[in-house]
């Protein structure tokens, strides 16, 4: 749902969410209830954040071009700790 920006002359800018194409020319200010005119801003057409975009693209790519694996992944290095209290913890 898009967010529309309005500016109250007394209270400043505020935004409101409305279904696409249903934004009114004026919107009552949430503080003083005076009708505030709508401000027109650049549409937010930018893409999602970097890691989210990469994960989404990887998900889409794996549907058509899954990664072919010929060997199991290398074993993770054993976790070592230097805290003596960890030696007293129960082991599986
Ligand atoms: Zn106001």
PDB file of the backbone (N, CA, C, O) and the ligand in Angstrom, with CONECT records:
HET     ZN  A 101       1
ATOM      1  N   UNK A   1       0.848  -1.170   0.000  1.00  0.00           N
ATOM      2  CA  UNK A   1       0.000   0.000   0.000  1.00  0.00           C
ATOM      3  C   UNK A   1       0.895   1.235   0.000  1.00  0.00           C
ATOM      4  O   UNK A   1       1.774   1.366   0.852  1.00  0.00           O
ATOM      5  N   UNK A   2       0.678   2.132  -0.943  1.00  0.00           N
ATOM      6  CA  UNK A   2       1.561   3.302  -1.014  1.00  0.00           C
ATOM      7  C   UNK A   2       1.336   4.265   0.141  1.00  0.00           C
ATOM      8  O   UNK A   2       0.276   4.303   0.766  1.00  0.00           O
ATOM      9  N   UNK A   3       2.368   5.029   0.389  1.00  0.00           N
ATOM     10  CA  UNK A   3       2.340   6.053   1.424  1.00  0.00           C
ATOM     11  C   UNK A   3       2.309   7.417   0.746  1.00  0.00           C
ATOM     12  O   UNK A   3       3.119   7.704  -0.135  1.00  0.00           O
ATOM     13  N   UNK A   4       1.381   8.237   1.161  1.00  0.00           N
ATOM     14  CA  UNK A   4       1.234   9.580   0.598  1.00  0.00           C
ATOM     15  C   UNK A   4       1.646  10.597   1.639  1.00  0.00           C
ATOM     16  O   UNK A   4       1.377  10.442   2.830  1.00  0.00           O
ATOM     17  N   UNK A   5       2.304  11.643   1.164  1.00  0.00           N
ATOM     18  CA  UNK A   5       2.839  12.670   2.049  1.00  0.00           C
ATOM     19  C   UNK A   5       1.967  13.910   1.983  1.00  0.00           C
ATOM     20  O   UNK A   5       1.589  14.368   0.904  1.00  0.00           O
ATOM     21  N   UNK A   6       1.656  14.445   3.155  1.00  0.00           N
ATOM     22  CA  UNK A   6       0.881  15.680   3.272  1.00  0.00           C
ATOM     23  C   UNK A   6       1.664  16.629   4.181  1.00  0.00           C
ATOM     24  O   UNK A   6       2.492  16.197   4.983  1.00  0.00           O
ATOM     25  N   UNK A   7       1.391  17.926   4.042  1.00  0.00           N
ATOM     26  CA  UNK A   7       2.063  18.879   4.906  1.00  0.00           C
ATOM     27  C   UNK A   7       1.033  19.825   5.515  1.00  0.00           C
ATOM     28  O   UNK A   7       0.347  20.573   4.818  1.00  0.00           O
ATOM     29  N   UNK A   8       0.954  19.761   6.835  1.00  0.00           N
ATOM     30  CA  UNK A   8       0.109  20.694   7.573  1.00  0.00           C
ATOM     31  C   UNK A   8       0.887  21.996   7.730  1.00  0.00           C
ATOM     32  O   UNK A   8       2.078  21.976   8.044  1.00  0.00           O
ATOM     33  N   UNK A   9       0.226  23.114   7.516  1.00  0.00           N
ATOM     34  CA  UNK A   9       0.920  24.407   7.623  1.00  0.00           C
ATOM     35  C   UNK A   9       1.362  24.699   9.052  1.00  0.00           C
ATOM     36  O   UNK A   9       2.328  25.432   9.266  1.00  0.00           O
ATOM     37  N   UNK A  10       0.670  24.138  10.015  1.00  0.00           N
ATOM     38  CA  UNK A  10       1.012  24.398  11.414  1.00  0.00           C
ATOM     39  C   UNK A  10       1.897  23.305  12.011  1.00  0.00           C
ATOM     40  O   UNK A  10       2.810  23.598  12.783  1.00  0.00           O
ATOM     41  N   UNK A  11       1.635  22.066  11.661  1.00  0.00           N
ATOM     42  CA  UNK A  11       2.299  20.940  12.349  1.00  0.00           C
ATOM     43  C   UNK A  11       3.410  20.294  11.529  1.00  0.00           C
ATOM     44  O   UNK A  11       4.220  19.548  12.079  1.00  0.00           O
ATOM     45  N   UNK A  12       3.465  20.562  10.242  1.00  0.00           N
ATOM     46  CA  UNK A  12       4.528  19.977   9.423  1.00  0.00           C
ATOM     47  C   UNK A  12       4.055  18.777   8.651  1.00  0.00           C
ATOM     48  O   UNK A  12       2.857  18.500   8.590  1.00  0.00           O
ATOM     49  N   UNK A  13       5.007  18.047   8.050  1.00  0.00           N
ATOM     50  CA  UNK A  13       4.634  16.930   7.179  1.00  0.00           C
ATOM     51  C   UNK A  13       4.187  15.698   7.968  1.00  0.00           C
ATOM     52  O   UNK A  13       4.634  15.450   9.088  1.00  0.00           O
ATOM     53  N   UNK A  14       3.314  14.957   7.357  1.00  0.00           N
ATOM     54  CA  UNK A  14       2.916  13.647   7.886  1.00  0.00           C
ATOM     55  C   UNK A  14       2.551  12.782   6.692  1.00  0.00           C
ATOM     56  O   UNK A  14       2.276  13.290   5.605  1.00  0.00           O
ATOM     57  N   UNK A  15       2.549  11.512   6.896  1.00  0.00           N
ATOM     58  CA  UNK A  15       2.203  10.618   5.794  1.00  0.00           C
ATOM     59  C   UNK A  15       1.079   9.685   6.204  1.00  0.00           C
ATOM     60  O   UNK A  15       0.829   9.451   7.387  1.00  0.00           O
ATOM     61  N   UNK A  16       0.427   9.172   5.210  1.00  0.00           N
ATOM     62  CA  UNK A  16      -0.687   8.261   5.439  1.00  0.00           C
ATOM     63  C   UNK A  16      -0.686   7.208   4.334  1.00  0.00           C
ATOM     64  O   UNK A  16      -0.282   7.488   3.206  1.00  0.00           O
ATOM     65  N   UNK A  17      -1.127   6.035   4.650  1.00  0.00           N
ATOM     66  CA  UNK A  17      -1.190   4.946   3.674  1.00  0.00           C
ATOM     67  C   UNK A  17      -2.616   4.796   3.171  1.00  0.00           C
ATOM     68  O   UNK A  17      -3.567   4.755   3.951  1.00  0.00           O
ATOM     69  N   UNK A  18      -2.741   4.717   1.883  1.00  0.00           N
ATOM     70  CA  UNK A  18      -4.039   4.548   1.234  1.00  0.00           C
ATOM     71  C   UNK A  18      -3.860   3.565   0.084  1.00  0.00           C
ATOM     72  O   UNK A  18      -2.747   3.414  -0.420  1.00  0.00           O
ATOM     73  N   UNK A  19      -4.918   2.900  -0.341  1.00  0.00           N
ATOM     74  CA  UNK A  19      -4.812   2.064  -1.537  1.00  0.00           C
ATOM     75  C   UNK A  19      -4.398   2.905  -2.741  1.00  0.00           C
ATOM     76  O   UNK A  19      -4.664   4.106  -2.801  1.00  0.00           O
ATOM     77  N   UNK A  20      -3.766   2.272  -3.663  1.00  0.00           N
ATOM     78  CA  UNK A  20      -3.229   2.961  -4.834  1.00  0.00           C
ATOM     79  C   UNK A  20      -4.324   3.732  -5.559  1.00  0.00           C
ATOM     80  O   UNK A  20      -5.376   3.183  -5.885  1.00  0.00           O
ATOM     81  N   UNK A  21      -4.065   4.998  -5.804  1.00  0.00           N
ATOM     82  CA  UNK A  21      -4.976   5.835  -6.557  1.00  0.00           C
ATOM     83  C   UNK A  21      -6.122   6.406  -5.761  1.00  0.00           C
ATOM     84  O   UNK A  21      -7.011   7.032  -6.338  1.00  0.00           O
ATOM     85  N   UNK A  22      -6.134   6.215  -4.457  1.00  0.00           N
ATOM     86  CA  UNK A  22      -7.253   6.718  -3.653  1.00  0.00           C
ATOM     87  C   UNK A  22      -6.842   7.861  -2.735  1.00  0.00           C
ATOM     88  O   UNK A  22      -7.600   8.227  -1.837  1.00  0.00           O
ATOM     89  N   UNK A  23      -5.671   8.425  -2.940  1.00  0.00           N
ATOM     90  CA  UNK A  23      -5.224   9.528  -2.085  1.00  0.00           C
ATOM     91  C   UNK A  23      -6.020  10.778  -2.421  1.00  0.00           C
ATOM     92  O   UNK A  23      -6.194  11.127  -3.589  1.00  0.00           O
ATOM     93  N   UNK A  24      -6.497  11.442  -1.384  1.00  0.00           N
ATOM     94  CA  UNK A  24      -7.251  12.675  -1.581  1.00  0.00           C
ATOM     95  C   UNK A  24      -6.292  13.843  -1.745  1.00  0.00           C
ATOM     96  O   UNK A  24      -5.119  13.749  -1.384  1.00  0.00           O
ATOM     97  N   UNK A  25      -6.792  14.938  -2.288  1.00  0.00           N
ATOM     98  CA  UNK A  25      -5.962  16.130  -2.464  1.00  0.00           C
ATOM     99  C   UNK A  25      -5.599  16.728  -1.118  1.00  0.00           C
ATOM    100  O   UNK A  25      -4.522  17.306  -0.967  1.00  0.00           O
ATOM    101  N   UNK A  26      -6.479  16.599  -0.143  1.00  0.00           N
ATOM    102  CA  UNK A  26      -6.174  17.069   1.211  1.00  0.00           C
ATOM    103  C   UNK A  26      -6.514  15.947   2.184  1.00  0.00           C
ATOM    104  O   UNK A  26      -7.366  15.098   1.921  1.00  0.00           O
ATOM    105  N   UNK A  27      -5.829  15.974   3.297  1.00  0.00           N
ATOM    106  CA  UNK A  27      -6.031  14.959   4.341  1.00  0.00           C
ATOM    107  C   UNK A  27      -6.025  15.695   5.668  1.00  0.00           C
ATOM    108  O   UNK A  27      -5.182  16.568   5.872  1.00  0.00           O
ATOM    109  N   UNK A  28      -6.944  15.370   6.587  1.00  0.00           N
ATOM    110  CA  UNK A  28      -6.930  16.056   7.878  1.00  0.00           C
ATOM    111  C   UNK A  28      -5.650  15.734   8.654  1.00  0.00           C
ATOM    112  O   UNK A  28      -5.221  14.583   8.743  1.00  0.00           O
ATOM    113  N   UNK A  29      -5.070  16.777   9.203  1.00  0.00           N
ATOM    114  CA  UNK A  29      -3.844  16.619   9.992  1.00  0.00           C
ATOM    115  C   UNK A  29      -4.152  15.748  11.210  1.00  0.00           C
ATOM    116  O   UNK A  29      -5.176  15.956  11.861  1.00  0.00           O
ATOM    117  N   UNK A  30      -3.295  14.778  11.537  1.00  0.00           N
ATOM    118  CA  UNK A  30      -3.577  13.922  12.705  1.00  0.00           C
ATOM    119  C   UNK A  30      -3.482  14.672  14.028  1.00  0.00           C
ATOM    120  O   UNK A  30      -3.964  14.181  15.049  1.00  0.00           O
ATOM    121  N   UNK A  31      -2.866  15.858  14.025  1.00  0.00           N
ATOM    122  CA  UNK A  31      -2.694  16.620  15.265  1.00  0.00           C
ATOM    123  C   UNK A  31      -3.801  17.652  15.425  1.00  0.00           C
ATOM    124  O   UNK A  31      -4.480  17.686  16.451  1.00  0.00           O
ATOM    125  N   UNK A  32      -3.987  18.503  14.397  1.00  0.00           N
ATOM    126  CA  UNK A  32      -4.931  19.614  14.535  1.00  0.00           C
ATOM    127  C   UNK A  32      -6.179  19.447  13.679  1.00  0.00           C
ATOM    128  O   UNK A  32      -7.093  20.266  13.770  1.00  0.00           O
ATOM    129  N   UNK A  33      -6.240  18.432  12.869  1.00  0.00           N
ATOM    130  CA  UNK A  33      -7.405  18.095  12.049  1.00  0.00           C
ATOM    131  C   UNK A  33      -7.698  19.124  10.970  1.00  0.00           C
ATOM    132  O   UNK A  33      -8.773  19.087  10.370  1.00  0.00           O
ATOM    133  N   UNK A  34      -6.794  20.023  10.710  1.00  0.00           N
ATOM    134  CA  UNK A  34      -6.962  20.979   9.615  1.00  0.00           C
ATOM    135  C   UNK A  34      -6.609  20.254   8.311  1.00  0.00           C
ATOM    136  O   UNK A  34      -5.630  19.509   8.276  1.00  0.00           O
ATOM    137  N   UNK A  35      -7.385  20.456   7.241  1.00  0.00           N
ATOM    138  CA  UNK A  35      -7.042  19.799   5.973  1.00  0.00           C
ATOM    139  C   UNK A  35      -5.664  20.248   5.485  1.00  0.00           C
ATOM    140  O   UNK A  35      -5.387  21.442   5.370  1.00  0.00           O
ATOM    141  N   UNK A  36      -4.816  19.274   5.205  1.00  0.00           N
ATOM    142  CA  UNK A  36      -3.452  19.545   4.756  1.00  0.00           C
ATOM    143  C   UNK A  36      -3.318  19.120   3.309  1.00  0.00           C
ATOM    144  O   UNK A  36      -3.802  18.051   2.937  1.00  0.00           O
ATOM    145  N   UNK A  37      -2.671  19.932   2.479  1.00  0.00           N
ATOM    146  CA  UNK A  37      -2.518  19.568   1.076  1.00  0.00           C
ATOM    147  C   UNK A  37      -1.490  18.457   0.889  1.00  0.00           C
ATOM    148  O   UNK A  37      -0.551  18.292   1.668  1.00  0.00           O
ATOM    149  N   UNK A  38      -1.714  17.724  -0.158  1.00  0.00           N
ATOM    150  CA  UNK A  38      -0.810  16.609  -0.479  1.00  0.00           C
ATOM    151  C   UNK A  38       0.458  17.142  -1.127  1.00  0.00           C
ATOM    152  O   UNK A  38       0.419  18.101  -1.898  1.00  0.00           O
ATOM    153  N   UNK A  39       1.572  16.514  -0.810  1.00  0.00           N
ATOM    154  CA  UNK A  39       2.839  16.825  -1.452  1.00  0.00           C
ATOM    155  C   UNK A  39       3.133  15.715  -2.446  1.00  0.00           C
ATOM    156  O   UNK A  39       2.873  14.540  -2.187  1.00  0.00           O
ATOM    157  N   UNK A  40       3.670  16.104  -3.567  1.00  0.00           N
ATOM    158  CA  UNK A  40       4.026  15.113  -4.572  1.00  0.00           C
ATOM    159  C   UNK A  40       5.524  14.878  -4.503  1.00  0.00           C
ATOM    160  O   UNK A  40       6.315  15.815  -4.611  1.00  0.00           O
ATOM    161  N   UNK A  41       5.897  13.658  -4.328  1.00  0.00           N
ATOM    162  CA  UNK A  41       7.304  13.286  -4.205  1.00  0.00           C
ATOM    163  C   UNK A  41       7.640  12.256  -5.272  1.00  0.00           C
ATOM    164  O   UNK A  41       6.764  11.699  -5.933  1.00  0.00           O
ATOM    165  N   UNK A  42       8.910  12.027  -5.412  1.00  0.00           N
ATOM    166  CA  UNK A  42       9.358  11.027  -6.366  1.00  0.00           C
ATOM    167  C   UNK A  42       8.904   9.645  -5.902  1.00  0.00           C
ATOM    168  O   UNK A  42       8.977   9.346  -4.710  1.00  0.00           O
ATOM    169  N   UNK A  43       8.443   8.806  -6.809  1.00  0.00           N
ATOM    170  CA  UNK A  43       8.032   7.462  -6.389  1.00  0.00           C
ATOM    171  C   UNK A  43       9.227   6.660  -5.920  1.00  0.00           C
ATOM    172  O   UNK A  43      10.339   6.801  -6.429  1.00  0.00           O
ATOM    173  N   UNK A  44       8.971   5.820  -4.941  1.00  0.00           N
ATOM    174  CA  UNK A  44      10.050   4.980  -4.405  1.00  0.00           C
ATOM    175  C   UNK A  44      10.118   3.707  -5.232  1.00  0.00           C
ATOM    176  O   UNK A  44       9.495   2.695  -4.912  1.00  0.00           O
ATOM    177  N   UNK A  45      10.884   3.791  -6.290  1.00  0.00           N
ATOM    178  CA  UNK A  45      10.998   2.647  -7.193  1.00  0.00           C
ATOM    179  C   UNK A  45      12.281   1.872  -6.959  1.00  0.00           C
ATOM    180  O   UNK A  45      12.601   0.943  -7.701  1.00  0.00           O
ATOM    181  N   UNK A  46      13.012   2.257  -5.924  1.00  0.00           N
ATOM    182  CA  UNK A  46      14.267   1.557  -5.682  1.00  0.00           C
ATOM    183  C   UNK A  46      13.999   0.117  -5.255  1.00  0.00           C
ATOM    184  O   UNK A  46      12.905  -0.229  -4.809  1.00  0.00           O
ATOM    185  N   UNK A  47      14.996  -0.680  -5.400  1.00  0.00           N
ATOM    186  CA  UNK A  47      14.856  -2.090  -5.076  1.00  0.00           C
ATOM    187  C   UNK A  47      15.096  -2.283  -3.585  1.00  0.00           C
ATOM    188  O   UNK A  47      15.472  -1.361  -2.862  1.00  0.00           O
ATOM    189  N   UNK A  48      14.868  -3.494  -3.165  1.00  0.00           N
ATOM    190  CA  UNK A  48      15.031  -3.808  -1.754  1.00  0.00           C
ATOM    191  C   UNK A  48      16.510  -3.733  -1.375  1.00  0.00           C
ATOM    192  O   UNK A  48      17.375  -3.529  -2.227  1.00  0.00           O
ATOM    193  N   UNK A  49      16.770  -3.898  -0.122  1.00  0.00           N
ATOM    194  CA  UNK A  49      18.141  -3.823   0.375  1.00  0.00           C
ATOM    195  C   UNK A  49      19.004  -4.916  -0.252  1.00  0.00           C
ATOM    196  O   UNK A  49      18.469  -5.896  -0.771  1.00  0.00           O
ATOM    197  N   UNK A  50      20.304  -4.768  -0.216  1.00  0.00           N
ATOM    198  CA  UNK A  50      21.232  -5.664  -0.875  1.00  0.00           C
ATOM    199  C   UNK A  50      21.094  -7.127  -0.494  1.00  0.00           C
ATOM    200  O   UNK A  50      20.867  -7.950  -1.381  1.00  0.00           O
ATOM    201  N   UNK A  51      21.216  -7.493   0.762  1.00  0.00           N
ATOM    202  CA  UNK A  51      21.131  -8.911   1.127  1.00  0.00           C
ATOM    203  C   UNK A  51      19.770  -9.522   0.791  1.00  0.00           C
ATOM    204  O   UNK A  51      19.684 -10.677   0.374  1.00  0.00           O
ATOM    205  N   UNK A  52      18.723  -8.744   0.974  1.00  0.00           N
ATOM    206  CA  UNK A  52      17.391  -9.255   0.656  1.00  0.00           C
ATOM    207  C   UNK A  52      17.250  -9.475  -0.844  1.00  0.00           C
ATOM    208  O   UNK A  52      16.661 -10.466  -1.273  1.00  0.00           O
ATOM    209  N   UNK A  53      17.783  -8.563  -1.639  1.00  0.00           N
ATOM    210  CA  UNK A  53      17.732  -8.707  -3.087  1.00  0.00           C
ATOM    211  C   UNK A  53      18.530  -9.920  -3.534  1.00  0.00           C
ATOM    212  O   UNK A  53      18.074 -10.682  -4.387  1.00  0.00           O
ATOM    213  N   UNK A  54      19.722 -10.108  -2.963  1.00  0.00           N
ATOM    214  CA  UNK A  54      20.536 -11.264  -3.344  1.00  0.00           C
ATOM    215  C   UNK A  54      19.831 -12.569  -2.983  1.00  0.00           C
ATOM    216  O   UNK A  54      19.846 -13.517  -3.768  1.00  0.00           O
ATOM    217  N   UNK A  55      19.226 -12.625  -1.825  1.00  0.00           N
ATOM    218  CA  UNK A  55      18.532 -13.847  -1.417  1.00  0.00           C
ATOM    219  C   UNK A  55      17.350 -14.130  -2.336  1.00  0.00           C
ATOM    220  O   UNK A  55      17.084 -15.278  -2.689  1.00  0.00           O
ATOM    221  N   UNK A  56      16.647 -13.068  -2.716  1.00  0.00           N
ATOM    222  CA  UNK A  56      15.503 -13.250  -3.606  1.00  0.00           C
ATOM    223  C   UNK A  56      15.964 -13.711  -4.987  1.00  0.00           C
ATOM    224  O   UNK A  56      15.360 -14.609  -5.575  1.00  0.00           O
ATOM    225  N   UNK A  57      17.023 -13.107  -5.503  1.00  0.00           N
ATOM    226  CA  UNK A  57      17.523 -13.507  -6.811  1.00  0.00           C
ATOM    227  C   UNK A  57      18.063 -14.936  -6.789  1.00  0.00           C
ATOM    228  O   UNK A  57      17.887 -15.681  -7.753  1.00  0.00           O
ATOM    229  N   UNK A  58      18.719 -15.319  -5.695  1.00  0.00           N
ATOM    230  CA  UNK A  58      19.209 -16.686  -5.563  1.00  0.00           C
ATOM    231  C   UNK A  58      18.048 -17.672  -5.541  1.00  0.00           C
ATOM    232  O   UNK A  58      18.132 -18.757  -6.118  1.00  0.00           O
ATOM    233  N   UNK A  59      16.982 -17.293  -4.883  1.00  0.00           N
ATOM    234  CA  UNK A  59      15.803 -18.153  -4.824  1.00  0.00           C
ATOM    235  C   UNK A  59      15.191 -18.329  -6.211  1.00  0.00           C
ATOM    236  O   UNK A  59      14.820 -19.437  -6.598  1.00  0.00           O
ATOM    237  N   UNK A  60      15.090 -17.230  -6.954  1.00  0.00           N
ATOM    238  CA  UNK A  60      14.535 -17.324  -8.308  1.00  0.00           C
ATOM    239  C   UNK A  60      15.448 -18.131  -9.223  1.00  0.00           C
ATOM    240  O   UNK A  60      14.973 -18.931 -10.029  1.00  0.00           O
ATOM    241  N   UNK A  61      16.757 -17.924  -9.100  1.00  0.00           N
ATOM    242  CA  UNK A  61      17.702 -18.618  -9.963  1.00  0.00           C
ATOM    243  C   UNK A  61      17.724 -20.112  -9.655  1.00  0.00           C
ATOM    244  O   UNK A  61      17.882 -20.920 -10.571  1.00  0.00           O
ATOM    245  N   UNK A  62      17.573 -20.493  -8.412  1.00  0.00           N
ATOM    246  CA  UNK A  62      17.647 -21.910  -8.059  1.00  0.00           C
ATOM    247  C   UNK A  62      16.466 -22.693  -8.612  1.00  0.00           C
ATOM    248  O   UNK A  62      16.537 -23.917  -8.728  1.00  0.00           O
ATOM    249  N   UNK A  63      15.383 -22.005  -8.953  1.00  0.00           N
ATOM    250  CA  UNK A  63      14.237 -22.716  -9.535  1.00  0.00           C
ATOM    251  C   UNK A  63      14.556 -23.200 -10.946  1.00  0.00           C
ATOM    252  O   UNK A  63      14.117 -24.278 -11.347  1.00  0.00           O
ATOM    253  N   UNK A  64      15.317 -22.412 -11.698  1.00  0.00           N
ATOM    254  CA  UNK A  64      15.639 -22.763 -13.082  1.00  0.00           C
ATOM    255  C   UNK A  64      17.033 -23.357 -13.231  1.00  0.00           C
ATOM    256  O   UNK A  64      17.242 -24.260 -14.041  1.00  0.00           O
ATOM    257  N   UNK A  65      17.970 -22.862 -12.468  1.00  0.00           N
ATOM    258  CA  UNK A  65      19.364 -23.265 -12.598  1.00  0.00           C
ATOM    259  C   UNK A  65      19.917 -23.639 -11.220  1.00  0.00           C
ATOM    260  O   UNK A  65      20.718 -22.895 -10.653  1.00  0.00           O
ATOM    261  N   UNK A  66      19.503 -24.766 -10.688  1.00  0.00           N
ATOM    262  CA  UNK A  66      20.003 -25.112  -9.351  1.00  0.00           C
ATOM    263  C   UNK A  66      21.506 -25.365  -9.380  1.00  0.00           C
ATOM    264  O   UNK A  66      22.048 -25.861 -10.368  1.00  0.00           O
ATOM    265  N   UNK A  67      22.157 -25.023  -8.302  1.00  0.00           N
ATOM    266  CA  UNK A  67      23.582 -25.290  -8.191  1.00  0.00           C
ATOM    267  C   UNK A  67      23.811 -26.791  -8.145  1.00  0.00           C
ATOM    268  O   UNK A  67      23.172 -27.505  -7.372  1.00  0.00           O
ATOM    269  N   UNK A  68      24.742 -27.266  -8.992  1.00  0.00           N
ATOM    270  CA  UNK A  68      25.067 -28.685  -9.028  1.00  0.00           C
ATOM    271  C   UNK A  68      26.211 -28.920  -8.048  1.00  0.00           C
ATOM    272  O   UNK A  68      27.259 -28.278  -8.132  1.00  0.00           O
ATOM    273  N   UNK A  69      25.998 -29.843  -7.124  1.00  0.00           N
ATOM    274  CA  UNK A  69      26.990 -30.134  -6.106  1.00  0.00           C
ATOM    275  C   UNK A  69      27.533 -31.523  -6.361  1.00  0.00           C
ATOM    276  O   UNK A  69      26.760 -32.474  -6.473  1.00  0.00           O
ATOM    277  N   UNK A  70      28.851 -31.665  -6.456  1.00  0.00           N
ATOM    278  CA  UNK A  70      29.461 -32.970  -6.696  1.00  0.00           C
ATOM    279  C   UNK A  70      30.121 -33.537  -5.449  1.00  0.00           C
ATOM    280  O   UNK A  70      30.349 -34.743  -5.354  1.00  0.00           O
ATOM    281  N   UNK A  71      30.423 -32.676  -4.502  1.00  0.00           N
ATOM    282  CA  UNK A  71      31.039 -33.139  -3.256  1.00  0.00           C
ATOM    283  C   UNK A  71      30.321 -32.474  -2.081  1.00  0.00           C
ATOM    284  O   UNK A  71      29.769 -31.382  -2.210  1.00  0.00           O
ATOM    285  N   UNK A  72      30.342 -33.140  -0.961  1.00  0.00           N
ATOM    286  CA  UNK A  72      29.724 -32.507   0.209  1.00  0.00           C
ATOM    287  C   UNK A  72      30.515 -31.268   0.611  1.00  0.00           C
ATOM    288  O   UNK A  72      31.709 -31.172   0.326  1.00  0.00           O
ATOM    289  N   UNK A  73      29.872 -30.345   1.254  1.00  0.00           N
ATOM    290  CA  UNK A  73      30.589 -29.152   1.680  1.00  0.00           C
ATOM    291  C   UNK A  73      31.639 -29.511   2.731  1.00  0.00           C
ATOM    292  O   UNK A  73      31.478 -30.490   3.458  1.00  0.00           O
ATOM    293  N   UNK A  74      32.693 -28.738   2.811  1.00  0.00           N
ATOM    294  CA  UNK A  74      33.731 -29.036   3.808  1.00  0.00           C
ATOM    295  C   UNK A  74      33.164 -28.933   5.220  1.00  0.00           C
ATOM    296  O   UNK A  74      32.289 -28.117   5.512  1.00  0.00           O
ATOM    297  N   UNK A  75      33.695 -29.787   6.076  1.00  0.00           N
ATOM    298  CA  UNK A  75      33.227 -29.796   7.460  1.00  0.00           C
ATOM    299  C   UNK A  75      33.599 -28.483   8.130  1.00  0.00           C
ATOM    300  O   UNK A  75      34.669 -27.919   7.902  1.00  0.00           O
ATOM    301  N   UNK A  76      32.695 -28.026   8.949  1.00  0.00           N
ATOM    302  CA  UNK A  76      32.958 -26.794   9.687  1.00  0.00           C
ATOM    303  C   UNK A  76      34.044 -27.064  10.719  1.00  0.00           C
ATOM    304  O   UNK A  76      34.086 -28.148  11.300  1.00  0.00           O
ATOM    305  N   UNK A  77      34.906 -26.113  10.951  1.00  0.00           N
ATOM    306  CA  UNK A  77      35.938 -26.334  11.958  1.00  0.00           C
ATOM    307  C   UNK A  77      35.302 -26.506  13.339  1.00  0.00           C
ATOM    308  O   UNK A  77      34.281 -25.897  13.657  1.00  0.00           O
ATOM    309  N   UNK A  78      35.935 -27.348  14.136  1.00  0.00           N
ATOM    310  CA  UNK A  78      35.421 -27.597  15.473  1.00  0.00           C
ATOM    311  C   UNK A  78      35.451 -26.305  16.278  1.00  0.00           C
ATOM    312  O   UNK A  78      36.403 -25.526  16.225  1.00  0.00           O
ATOM    313  N   UNK A  79      34.387 -26.115  17.011  1.00  0.00           N
ATOM    314  CA  UNK A  79      34.317 -24.905  17.826  1.00  0.00           C
ATOM    315  C   UNK A  79      35.195 -25.086  19.050  1.00  0.00           C
ATOM    316  O   UNK A  79      35.080 -26.080  19.767  1.00  0.00           O
ATOM    317  N   UNK A  80      36.040 -24.156  19.277  1.00  0.00           N
ATOM    318  CA  UNK A  80      36.894 -24.211  20.456  1.00  0.00           C
ATOM    319  C   UNK A  80      36.540 -23.047  21.359  1.00  0.00           C
ATOM    320  O   UNK A  80      36.205 -21.950  20.912  1.00  0.00           O
ATOM    321  N   UNK A  81      36.623 -23.322  22.602  1.00  0.00           N
ATOM    322  CA  UNK A  81      36.367 -22.278  23.585  1.00  0.00           C
ATOM    323  C   UNK A  81      37.483 -22.303  24.617  1.00  0.00           C
ATOM    324  O   UNK A  81      38.083 -23.340  24.899  1.00  0.00           O
ATOM    325  N   UNK A  82      37.725 -21.180  25.143  1.00  0.00           N
ATOM    326  CA  UNK A  82      38.773 -21.074  26.159  1.00  0.00           C
ATOM    327  C   UNK A  82      38.185 -20.815  27.538  1.00  0.00           C
ATOM    328  O   UNK A  82      38.918 -20.571  28.497  1.00  0.00           O
ATOM    329  N   UNK A  83      36.880 -20.866  27.632  1.00  0.00           N
ATOM    330  CA  UNK A  83      36.222 -20.645  28.917  1.00  0.00           C
ATOM    331  C   UNK A  83      36.217 -21.965  29.693  1.00  0.00           C
ATOM    332  O   UNK A  83      35.622 -22.929  29.211  1.00  0.00           O
ATOM    333  N   UNK A  84      36.848 -22.060  30.869  1.00  0.00           N
ATOM    334  CA  UNK A  84      36.906 -23.331  31.612  1.00  0.00           C
ATOM    335  C   UNK A  84      35.534 -23.821  32.057  1.00  0.00           C
ATOM    336  O   UNK A  84      35.368 -25.012  32.317  1.00  0.00           O
ATOM    337  N   UNK A  85      34.566 -22.951  32.150  1.00  0.00           N
ATOM    338  CA  UNK A  85      33.227 -23.399  32.565  1.00  0.00           C
ATOM    339  C   UNK A  85      32.572 -24.270  31.498  1.00  0.00           C
ATOM    340  O   UNK A  85      31.708 -25.090  31.808  1.00  0.00           O
ATOM    341  N   UNK A  86      32.984 -24.094  30.232  1.00  0.00           N
ATOM    342  CA  UNK A  86      32.387 -24.887  29.161  1.00  0.00           C
ATOM    343  C   UNK A  86      32.788 -26.358  29.255  1.00  0.00           C
ATOM    344  O   UNK A  86      32.063 -27.216  28.751  1.00  0.00           O
ATOM    345  N   UNK A  87      33.921 -26.674  29.886  1.00  0.00           N
ATOM    346  CA  UNK A  87      34.349 -28.067  30.037  1.00  0.00           C
ATOM    347  C   UNK A  87      33.409 -28.834  30.964  1.00  0.00           C
ATOM    348  O   UNK A  87      33.333 -30.060  30.879  1.00  0.00           O
ATOM    349  N   UNK A  88      32.698 -28.144  31.838  1.00  0.00           N
ATOM    350  CA  UNK A  88      31.793 -28.811  32.775  1.00  0.00           C
ATOM    351  C   UNK A  88      30.397 -29.018  32.202  1.00  0.00           C
ATOM    352  O   UNK A  88      29.551 -29.659  32.826  1.00  0.00           O
ATOM    353  N   UNK A  89      30.160 -28.475  31.016  1.00  0.00           N
ATOM    354  CA  UNK A  89      28.834 -28.631  30.415  1.00  0.00           C
ATOM    355  C   UNK A  89      28.631 -30.077  29.969  1.00  0.00           C
ATOM    356  O   UNK A  89      29.598 -30.725  29.569  1.00  0.00           O
ATOM    357  N   UNK A  90      27.415 -30.601  30.022  1.00  0.00           N
ATOM    358  CA  UNK A  90      27.159 -31.971  29.559  1.00  0.00           C
ATOM    359  C   UNK A  90      27.404 -32.079  28.063  1.00  0.00           C
ATOM    360  O   UNK A  90      27.151 -31.150  27.296  1.00  0.00           O
ATOM    361  N   UNK A  91      27.898 -33.232  27.680  1.00  0.00           N
ATOM    362  CA  UNK A  91      28.188 -33.501  26.268  1.00  0.00           C
ATOM    363  C   UNK A  91      27.131 -34.440  25.716  1.00  0.00           C
ATOM    364  O   UNK A  91      26.600 -35.280  26.443  1.00  0.00           O
ATOM    365  N   UNK A  92      26.829 -34.302  24.454  1.00  0.00           N
ATOM    366  CA  UNK A  92      25.817 -35.214  23.867  1.00  0.00           C
ATOM    367  C   UNK A  92      26.364 -36.615  23.705  1.00  0.00           C
ATOM    368  O   UNK A  92      25.657 -37.504  23.231  1.00  0.00           O
TER     369      UNK A  92
HETATM  370 ZN    ZN A 101      -1.737  20.156  11.907  1.00  0.00          ZN
END
